[in-house]
Amino acid sequence: MVRREDYFDGEDDAQVDGEANYAVNFVPNQAQPWLRTPNPPWHMWGTTENVPTSSGGGGFTPPINGSAQLVKINYKRPETWHFLFYARLVQGEATDIVQFGQSIVEFDVTVGHGRASVTMQNFERLTIEWQPSRAAPIGVALYSTEVYGPNRTMDITPAAQRENRISEIVAQDIQVSARVRNGSNFPTNLITEVGAFFAPKTHVRPDWMSIRAPLETQFAGDEVQGR
């Protein structure tokens, strides 16, 4: 004899249709919920890369510049983002009395929103320099969480620099690449570590509101396709 409690009897389970209540034993993943997918959703929101460069050294050989792709964000909804740019010299040589060393890192940022995108070249620039008769500043890091934007008026004659600080950007999709130039005045090979990191100002995802759902569906890591 089948008891009444063996049947679905509420909206929380199913409609009352006389079918037996065969419960499904859901076994949750004991690891981080987003590991059900290959990578967490923020996997491409920041990274560091070592970029080798060489200087021309008086024009005898052409300089070799480098570049790296650092950030690729597809957030699927508009958001305000904070950022951090970073550069550190990993390999370099000491200078003599007439030499100077230089590694210039320029970050290009592409933001997309809706149906449009725009690339802001040289959004940030970090320059590592060392003067004549100095050791290369190996391991010394430069970083910033805000940048100076251009003047808001473009004049024919040079205009006074107006403060235009930028500490956050608005975007749905973001890509960041770094261009590294060796500006030393003597033949030298450098390795510069560059990095860029982005995080949303408010990271509230709709799937987090599924309070009664298993963790694997509540924190699926796929941004619920922008819904």
DRENMARGU-734455 format. One record per residue (C-alpha): residue in three letters; residue number from 1; x, y, z. Coordinates in Angstrom, 3 decimals. Example, Ala and Ser with C-alpha at 12.3 -4.5 7.8 and 13.67 -1.06 7.14 Angstrom:
BEGIN
{"ALA" 1 {12.300 -4.500 7.800}} {"SER" 2 {13.670 -1.060 7.140}} 
end
This chain:
BEGIN
{"MET" 1 {0.000 0.000 0.000}} {"VAL" 2 {1.355 3.428 -0.985}} {"ARG" 3 {1.060 6.083 1.676}} {"ARG" 4 {-0.008 9.626 0.872}} {"GLU" 5 {3.344 11.046 1.964}} {"ASP" 6 {4.965 8.971 -0.785}} {"TYR" 7 {3.339 11.167 -3.418}} {"PHE" 8 {4.176 14.675 -4.611}} {"ASP" 9 {1.843 16.958 -2.750}} {"GLY" 10 {3.130 20.508 -3.198}} {"GLU" 11 {4.573 23.052 -5.597}} {"ASP" 12 {7.989 22.581 -4.084}} {"ASP" 13 {8.153 19.046 -5.471}} {"ALA" 14 {5.756 18.752 -8.417}} {"GLN" 15 {2.115 18.906 -9.303}} {"VAL" 16 {-0.322 16.610 -7.507}} {"ASP" 17 {-0.918 14.009 -10.187}} {"GLY" 18 {-0.826 10.736 -8.278}} {"GLU" 19 {2.711 9.810 -9.256}} {"ALA" 20 {4.945 8.261 -6.646}} {"ASN" 21 {7.568 10.449 -5.018}} {"TYR" 22 {10.868 9.138 -6.307}} {"ALA" 23 {13.434 11.531 -4.840}} {"VAL" 24 {16.643 12.255 -6.694}} {"ASN" 25 {19.689 12.180 -4.468}} {"PHE" 26 {21.808 15.110 -5.697}} {"VAL" 27 {25.421 14.710 -4.624}} {"PRO" 28 {27.112 18.144 -4.601}} {"ASN" 29 {30.636 18.714 -5.834}} {"GLN" 30 {32.880 19.134 -2.806}} {"ALA" 31 {35.318 21.406 -4.679}} {"GLN" 32 {34.657 25.015 -5.606}} {"PRO" 33 {31.306 25.047 -7.431}} {"TRP" 34 {32.694 26.816 -10.492}} {"LEU" 35 {35.149 23.950 -11.081}} {"ARG" 36 {32.362 22.057 -12.828}} {"THR" 37 {33.464 24.157 -15.814}} {"PRO" 38 {37.084 24.146 -17.065}} {"ASN" 39 {37.923 27.594 -15.665}} {"PRO" 40 {36.330 30.105 -13.305}} {"PRO" 41 {34.634 33.058 -15.034}} {"TRP" 42 {37.386 35.433 -13.900}} {"HIS" 43 {40.158 33.274 -15.391}} {"MET" 44 {40.884 35.859 -18.118}} {"TRP" 45 {40.331 38.971 -15.998}} {"GLY" 46 {44.035 39.369 -15.273}} {"THR" 47 {47.464 37.833 -15.757}} {"THR" 48 {51.189 38.570 -15.986}} {"GLU" 49 {53.574 37.843 -18.855}} {"ASN" 50 {57.349 38.076 -19.282}} {"VAL" 51 {58.144 40.069 -22.438}} {"PRO" 52 {61.706 40.016 -23.897}} {"THR" 53 {63.000 43.035 -25.846}} {"SER" 54 {66.304 44.202 -27.289}} {"SER" 55 {67.679 47.638 -28.127}} {"GLY" 56 {69.186 48.696 -31.438}} {"GLY" 57 {72.393 49.855 -29.819}} {"GLY" 58 {73.351 52.730 -32.094}} {"GLY" 59 {71.552 51.511 -35.197}} {"PHE" 60 {73.718 48.509 -35.995}} {"THR" 61 {70.825 46.120 -35.409}} {"PRO" 62 {67.113 46.928 -35.343}} {"PRO" 63 {65.442 46.894 -31.928}} {"ILE" 64 {63.071 44.060 -31.087}} {"ASN" 65 {59.893 45.055 -29.312}} {"GLY" 66 {57.443 42.747 -27.581}} {"SER" 67 {53.753 42.496 -26.751}} {"ALA" 68 {51.388 40.409 -24.652}} {"GLN" 69 {47.636 39.849 -24.391}} {"LEU" 70 {46.714 40.261 -20.724}} {"VAL" 71 {42.941 40.576 -20.277}} {"LYS" 72 {39.889 39.286 -22.127}} {"ILE" 73 {36.573 39.852 -20.365}} {"ASN" 74 {33.168 38.855 -21.737}} {"TYR" 75 {30.901 39.799 -18.865}} {"LYS" 76 {27.637 39.659 -20.844}} {"ARG" 77 {26.188 42.663 -19.010}} {"PRO" 78 {27.309 46.278 -18.427}} {"GLU" 79 {29.416 46.890 -15.333}} {"THR" 80 {31.818 49.408 -13.813}} {"TRP" 81 {35.377 48.087 -13.471}} {"HIS" 82 {38.416 48.849 -11.328}} {"PHE" 83 {41.870 48.010 -12.639}} {"LEU" 84 {45.532 47.624 -11.739}} {"PHE" 85 {48.455 47.907 -14.189}} {"TYR" 86 {51.851 46.502 -13.307}} {"ALA" 87 {55.418 46.339 -14.663}} {"ARG" 88 {58.648 44.911 -13.236}} {"LEU" 89 {62.100 44.447 -14.736}} {"VAL" 90 {63.134 40.787 -14.582}} {"GLN" 91 {66.381 40.929 -16.562}} {"GLY" 92 {68.633 43.882 -17.347}} {"GLU" 93 {72.262 45.047 -17.398}} {"ALA" 94 {74.182 47.710 -15.545}} {"THR" 95 {75.107 50.861 -17.462}} {"ASP" 96 {78.484 52.561 -17.869}} {"ILE" 97 {79.200 56.282 -17.698}} {"VAL" 98 {77.538 57.140 -21.021}} {"GLN" 99 {74.703 54.604 -21.078}} {"PHE" 100 {71.155 54.600 -19.796}} {"GLY" 101 {68.621 51.796 -19.668}} {"GLN" 102 {64.928 52.046 -20.382}} {"SER" 103 {61.894 49.758 -20.709}} {"ILE" 104 {58.617 51.383 -21.728}} {"VAL" 105 {55.325 49.535 -21.235}} {"GLU" 106 {52.188 50.883 -22.948}} {"PHE" 107 {48.795 49.349 -22.200}} {"ASP" 108 {46.101 49.416 -24.888}} {"VAL" 109 {42.535 48.940 -23.638}} {"THR" 110 {39.546 48.000 -25.800}} {"VAL" 111 {36.093 48.348 -24.243}} {"GLY" 112 {32.866 47.089 -25.748}} {"HIS" 113 {29.335 47.952 -24.740}} {"GLY" 114 {26.182 46.954 -26.579}} {"ARG" 115 {26.908 47.061 -30.309}} {"ALA" 116 {30.018 49.274 -30.213}} {"SER" 117 {33.623 49.074 -29.076}} {"VAL" 118 {36.518 51.518 -28.882}} {"THR" 119 {40.272 51.054 -28.448}} {"MET" 120 {42.160 53.500 -26.249}} {"GLN" 121 {45.809 53.197 -27.190}} {"ASN" 122 {48.387 54.039 -24.543}} {"PHE" 123 {45.666 54.056 -21.888}} {"GLU" 124 {48.482 53.740 -19.357}} {"ARG" 125 {52.279 53.958 -19.651}} {"LEU" 126 {54.802 52.666 -17.119}} {"THR" 127 {58.494 53.463 -17.715}} {"ILE" 128 {61.420 51.781 -15.991}} {"GLU" 129 {64.690 53.745 -16.325}} {"TRP" 130 {68.168 53.631 -14.844}} {"GLN" 131 {70.826 56.285 -15.336}} {"PRO" 132 {74.538 55.991 -16.301}} {"SER" 133 {76.731 53.920 -14.002}} {"ARG" 134 {73.748 52.325 -12.289}} {"ALA" 135 {72.687 48.722 -11.797}} {"ALA" 136 {69.461 47.680 -13.470}} {"PRO" 137 {66.531 47.936 -11.003}} {"ILE" 138 {65.740 44.222 -11.095}} {"GLY" 139 {62.604 43.339 -9.163}} {"VAL" 140 {61.399 46.897 -8.578}} {"ALA" 141 {57.718 47.096 -9.513}} {"LEU" 142 {55.694 49.985 -10.927}} {"TYR" 143 {51.909 49.883 -10.652}} {"SER" 144 {48.844 52.105 -10.832}} {"THR" 145 {45.124 51.928 -10.119}} {"GLU" 146 {44.301 55.147 -11.955}} {"VAL" 147 {45.532 56.801 -15.139}} {"TYR" 148 {45.689 60.287 -16.618}} {"GLY" 149 {43.372 60.740 -19.569}} {"PRO" 150 {44.055 63.233 -22.372}} {"ASN" 151 {42.964 66.853 -22.358}} {"ARG" 152 {39.297 67.237 -23.181}} {"THR" 153 {40.015 69.987 -25.700}} {"MET" 154 {42.284 69.474 -28.692}} {"ASP" 155 {43.865 72.772 -29.692}} {"ILE" 156 {46.213 73.649 -32.535}} {"THR" 157 {48.596 75.226 -30.060}} {"PRO" 158 {49.782 73.199 -27.067}} {"ALA" 159 {47.355 73.504 -24.191}} {"ALA" 160 {48.086 73.314 -20.504}} {"GLN" 161 {47.658 69.812 -19.147}} {"ARG" 162 {44.406 69.500 -17.274}} {"GLU" 163 {43.994 66.842 -14.642}} {"ASN" 164 {41.782 64.086 -16.018}} {"ARG" 165 {42.149 61.157 -13.656}} {"ILE" 166 {40.448 57.883 -14.521}} {"SER" 167 {40.040 55.202 -11.862}} {"GLU" 168 {37.224 53.128 -13.343}} {"ILE" 169 {35.751 52.309 -16.727}} {"VAL" 170 {32.321 51.194 -17.914}} {"ALA" 171 {32.180 48.203 -20.217}} {"GLN" 172 {30.567 44.911 -21.044}} {"ASP" 173 {33.619 43.426 -22.776}} {"ILE" 174 {37.267 44.373 -22.146}} {"GLN" 175 {40.549 43.451 -23.800}} {"VAL" 176 {43.964 44.659 -22.659}} {"SER" 177 {47.294 44.217 -24.419}} {"ALA" 178 {50.730 45.552 -23.497}} {"ARG" 179 {53.413 46.840 -25.893}} {"VAL" 180 {56.944 46.820 -24.520}} {"ARG" 181 {59.819 48.850 -26.028}} {"ASN" 182 {63.487 48.756 -25.116}} {"GLY" 183 {64.630 52.393 -25.179}} {"SER" 184 {68.178 51.776 -23.925}} {"ASN" 185 {70.981 53.582 -25.803}} {"PHE" 186 {73.316 50.567 -25.826}} {"PRO" 187 {72.932 46.962 -27.066}} {"THR" 188 {71.089 45.099 -24.349}} {"ASN" 189 {68.432 42.454 -23.906}} {"LEU" 190 {65.725 43.041 -21.317}} {"ILE" 191 {62.891 40.971 -19.900}} {"THR" 192 {59.993 42.944 -18.452}} {"GLU" 193 {57.131 41.382 -16.529}} {"VAL" 194 {53.844 43.115 -17.325}} {"GLY" 195 {50.406 42.599 -15.834}} {"ALA" 196 {46.847 43.906 -15.843}} {"PHE" 197 {44.038 42.989 -13.483}} {"PHE" 198 {40.347 43.943 -13.596}} {"ALA" 199 {37.467 43.435 -11.160}} {"PRO" 200 {33.847 44.605 -11.291}} {"LYS" 201 {32.867 47.303 -8.858}} {"THR" 202 {29.739 45.355 -7.919}} {"HIS" 203 {29.830 41.647 -8.673}} {"VAL" 204 {26.242 40.511 -8.079}} {"ARG" 205 {25.160 37.686 -10.351}} {"PRO" 206 {21.536 36.592 -10.860}} {"ASP" 207 {22.356 32.926 -10.250}} {"TRP" 208 {23.368 33.812 -6.688}} {"MET" 209 {19.708 34.536 -5.984}} {"SER" 210 {18.799 30.861 -6.487}} {"ILE" 211 {18.963 30.272 -2.764}} {"ARG" 212 {17.316 26.834 -2.781}} {"ALA" 213 {19.302 25.509 -5.714}} {"PRO" 214 {22.344 23.248 -5.304}} {"LEU" 215 {25.668 25.068 -5.188}} {"GLU" 216 {26.644 23.765 -8.612}} {"THR" 217 {23.739 25.661 -10.150}} {"GLN" 218 {23.843 28.623 -7.780}} {"PHE" 219 {27.537 29.304 -8.518}} {"ALA" 220 {27.833 27.791 -11.950}} {"GLY" 221 {30.527 30.193 -13.143}} {"ASP" 222 {28.986 30.868 -16.546}} {"GLU" 223 {27.327 34.219 -15.682}} {"VAL" 224 {23.983 32.583 -16.634}} {"GLN" 225 {24.446 33.787 -20.215}} {"GLY" 226 {23.939 37.434 -19.283}} {"ARG" 227 {20.406 36.976 -17.948}} 
end
